[in-house]
Amino acid sequence: MTQTLRRRPAQRRSAERVERMLDECALLLDEAGYDALTTKEVARRAGVPIGTFYQFFPDKQGLVRALAWRNLEAFLQRISERIPSAGLGHWTGLVDLAVDEFVAMKRATPGFGAVDFGAVLTGPDGARWTLDDTQENNVVVAERLRVLTRELLGAPAGPGLDRALLVAVEAADAVLKLAFQAAPAGDPELIAECKQLVRRYLADHLP
């Protein structure tokens, strides 16, 4: 997330202010949506001067981008923390765990429903925001999952695995979008279908 900031907080107080602004951004997205999100309101609710906001974020697009990165880092951290106690005997268990963590964040994490890992948002000015200016959101997510998969499972490196993980992320993203369009908490049958789809597809690419 720090790579999206204008400057990195040097003190604990500054870091806490940044987190408060991101927290309020997430809450406002849930309460009123992206169009109603303003830098002035985020700063007011976070209890910081508007000048402090602009020390760390260039505009509200930059704020939303930083929130997307925070969501992605939190998702990966949740997976890493659960693996030691999950008793995974096979890589398919990691698929289920990742989907379950995404669903849990979608249901309970403020702002996640609007942004998750950098969903493209279009405002009145037509601007678009993603995790990275040069790559699609899912390319960035697949790359981070590739690193995690190699570290935790010793999966073979190579373009074949890279491509397979990108396809799996794209497929999971599409099916989970359907699941949350069908039901506010996510349609359980579609969530189960998502897991099955990804497991079966990756079976041709992972041992």
C-alpha positions as CSV (number, residue, x, y, z in Angstrom):
1,M,0.0,0.0,0.0
2,T,2.9,2.4,0.8
3,Q,3.9,2.4,-2.9
4,T,0.7,4.2,-3.7
5,L,1.3,7.1,-1.2
6,R,2.8,10.4,-2.1
7,R,5.2,9.9,0.8
8,R,5.6,7.1,3.4
9,P,4.6,7.9,6.9
10,A,7.8,8.4,9.0
11,Q,6.1,8.4,12.4
12,R,3.6,6.3,14.1
13,R,1.2,9.2,14.4
14,S,1.3,9.8,10.6
15,A,0.8,6.1,9.9
16,E,-2.3,6.1,12.2
17,R,-3.7,9.1,10.3
18,V,-3.2,7.3,7.0
19,E,-5.0,4.2,8.3
20,R,-7.9,6.4,9.6
21,M,-8.3,8.0,6.2
22,L,-8.4,4.7,4.5
23,D,-10.9,3.4,7.1
24,E,-13.2,6.4,6.5
25,C,-12.8,6.0,2.8
26,A,-14.0,2.4,3.1
27,L,-17.0,3.3,5.2
28,L,-18.0,6.1,2.9
29,L,-17.9,3.8,-0.1
30,D,-20.4,1.5,1.7
31,E,-22.6,4.4,2.9
32,A,-22.8,6.6,-0.2
33,G,-20.9,5.1,-3.1
34,Y,-17.9,6.3,-5.0
35,D,-19.6,9.4,-6.5
36,A,-20.3,10.9,-3.1
37,L,-16.8,10.2,-1.8
38,T,-14.8,13.5,-1.4
39,T,-11.4,14.2,0.0
40,K,-12.8,16.9,2.3
41,E,-15.3,14.5,3.9
42,V,-12.7,11.8,4.3
43,A,-10.4,14.2,6.1
44,R,-13.2,15.6,8.3
45,R,-14.3,12.2,9.4
46,A,-10.7,11.0,10.0
47,G,-10.1,14.1,12.1
48,V,-7.1,15.4,10.0
49,P,-6.6,18.7,8.2
50,I,-7.2,18.6,4.5
51,G,-3.6,19.6,4.0
52,T,-2.6,16.4,5.7
53,F,-4.7,14.4,3.3
54,Y,-2.8,15.8,0.4
55,Q,0.5,15.1,2.0
56,F,-0.2,11.4,1.5
57,F,-2.7,11.1,-1.3
58,P,-2.8,13.1,-4.6
59,D,-6.6,12.9,-4.9
60,K,-9.5,10.6,-4.2
61,Q,-8.4,8.3,-7.0
62,G,-5.1,7.8,-5.2
63,L,-7.0,7.1,-1.9
64,V,-9.1,4.4,-3.5
65,R,-6.0,2.8,-5.1
66,A,-4.3,2.7,-1.7
67,L,-7.5,1.1,-0.2
68,A,-7.4,-1.6,-3.0
69,W,-3.7,-2.3,-2.2
70,R,-4.5,-2.5,1.5
71,N,-7.3,-5.0,0.8
72,L,-5.0,-7.2,-1.3
73,E,-2.3,-7.2,1.3
74,A,-4.8,-8.1,4.0
75,F,-6.2,-10.9,1.9
76,L,-2.7,-12.4,1.3
77,Q,-1.9,-12.0,5.0
78,R,-5.1,-13.8,6.1
79,I,-4.3,-16.7,3.8
80,S,-0.7,-16.9,5.1
81,E,-1.9,-16.8,8.7
82,R,-4.5,-19.6,8.3
83,I,-2.3,-22.1,6.4
84,P,-0.3,-23.4,9.4
85,S,-3.5,-24.4,11.2
86,A,-5.6,-25.4,8.2
87,G,-3.9,-28.8,7.9
88,L,-3.8,-28.5,4.1
89,G,-2.8,-31.9,2.6
90,H,-3.1,-30.8,-1.0
91,W,-2.9,-27.6,-3.0
92,T,-6.7,-27.9,-3.6
93,G,-7.2,-26.9,0.0
94,L,-5.4,-23.7,-0.7
95,V,-7.9,-22.9,-3.5
96,D,-10.8,-23.4,-1.1
97,L,-9.1,-21.3,1.6
98,A,-8.4,-18.4,-0.7
99,V,-12.0,-18.4,-2.0
100,D,-13.3,-18.6,1.6
101,E,-11.2,-15.7,2.7
102,F,-12.3,-13.6,-0.3
103,V,-15.9,-14.3,0.5
104,A,-15.4,-13.5,4.2
105,M,-13.8,-10.1,3.3
106,K,-16.6,-9.4,0.8
107,R,-19.2,-9.9,3.5
108,A,-17.5,-8.1,6.4
109,T,-14.7,-5.8,5.3
110,P,-15.8,-2.2,4.9
111,G,-15.4,-0.9,1.3
112,F,-14.5,-4.3,0.0
113,G,-17.7,-4.7,-1.9
114,A,-17.0,-1.5,-3.9
115,V,-13.3,-1.9,-4.4
116,D,-12.0,-5.3,-3.4
117,F,-8.6,-5.5,-5.2
118,G,-9.0,-2.5,-7.4
119,A,-12.2,-3.0,-9.3
120,V,-12.3,-0.4,-12.1
121,L,-14.4,2.6,-10.9
122,T,-15.6,5.2,-13.4
123,G,-16.4,8.6,-12.0
124,P,-18.1,11.7,-13.6
125,D,-14.8,12.6,-15.2
126,G,-14.5,9.2,-16.8
127,A,-11.3,8.4,-14.9
128,R,-10.4,4.7,-14.2
129,W,-8.4,3.4,-11.2
130,T,-6.7,0.0,-10.9
131,L,-4.0,-1.4,-8.7
132,D,-1.4,-0.6,-11.3
133,D,-1.3,1.9,-14.2
134,T,0.4,-0.5,-16.5
135,Q,-1.3,-3.9,-15.8
136,E,-4.9,-5.1,-15.3
137,N,-6.0,-5.7,-11.7
138,N,-6.1,-9.5,-12.1
139,V,-2.6,-9.6,-13.5
140,V,-1.3,-8.0,-10.3
141,V,-3.4,-10.3,-8.1
142,A,-2.2,-13.4,-10.0
143,E,1.4,-12.3,-9.7
144,R,1.0,-12.0,-5.9
145,L,-0.7,-15.3,-5.6
146,R,2.0,-16.9,-7.8
147,V,4.7,-15.8,-5.3
148,L,2.6,-17.1,-2.4
149,T,2.0,-20.4,-4.2
150,R,5.7,-20.9,-4.9
151,E,6.7,-20.1,-1.4
152,L,4.1,-22.2,0.4
153,L,3.8,-25.1,-2.0
154,G,7.0,-25.2,-3.9
155,A,5.1,-25.0,-7.1
156,P,7.3,-25.1,-10.3
157,A,8.2,-21.7,-11.7
158,G,7.6,-20.9,-15.3
159,P,5.3,-19.2,-17.8
160,G,2.9,-22.2,-17.7
161,L,2.1,-21.7,-14.1
162,D,2.0,-17.9,-14.5
163,R,-0.6,-18.2,-17.3
164,A,-2.6,-20.8,-15.4
165,L,-2.9,-18.7,-12.3
166,L,-4.0,-15.7,-14.3
167,V,-6.7,-17.7,-16.0
168,A,-7.8,-19.1,-12.6
169,V,-8.0,-15.6,-11.1
170,E,-10.0,-14.3,-14.0
171,A,-12.4,-17.2,-13.8
172,A,-12.8,-17.0,-10.0
173,D,-13.3,-13.2,-10.3
174,A,-16.1,-13.7,-12.8
175,V,-17.9,-16.4,-10.9
176,L,-17.7,-14.7,-7.6
177,K,-19.1,-11.5,-9.1
178,L,-22.1,-13.6,-10.2
179,A,-22.4,-15.0,-6.7
180,F,-22.6,-11.6,-5.1
181,Q,-24.9,-10.3,-7.8
182,A,-27.2,-13.2,-7.1
183,A,-27.3,-12.7,-3.3
184,P,-26.0,-9.9,-1.0
185,A,-23.9,-12.5,1.0
186,G,-22.9,-14.5,-2.0
187,D,-24.8,-17.4,-3.5
188,P,-23.4,-20.5,-1.8
189,E,-24.0,-22.7,-4.8
190,L,-22.1,-20.3,-7.1
191,I,-19.3,-20.0,-4.5
192,A,-19.0,-23.8,-4.5
193,E,-19.0,-23.9,-8.3
194,C,-16.1,-21.3,-8.2
195,K,-14.0,-23.6,-6.0
196,Q,-14.7,-26.6,-8.2
197,L,-14.0,-24.8,-11.4
198,V,-10.6,-23.5,-10.2
199,R,-9.6,-26.8,-8.7
200,R,-10.4,-28.7,-11.9
201,Y,-8.6,-26.2,-14.1
202,L,-5.4,-26.0,-12.0
203,A,-5.3,-29.9,-11.8
204,D,-3.7,-29.8,-15.2
205,H,-1.0,-27.4,-14.1
206,L,-0.1,-28.3,-10.5
207,P,1.1,-31.7,-9.2
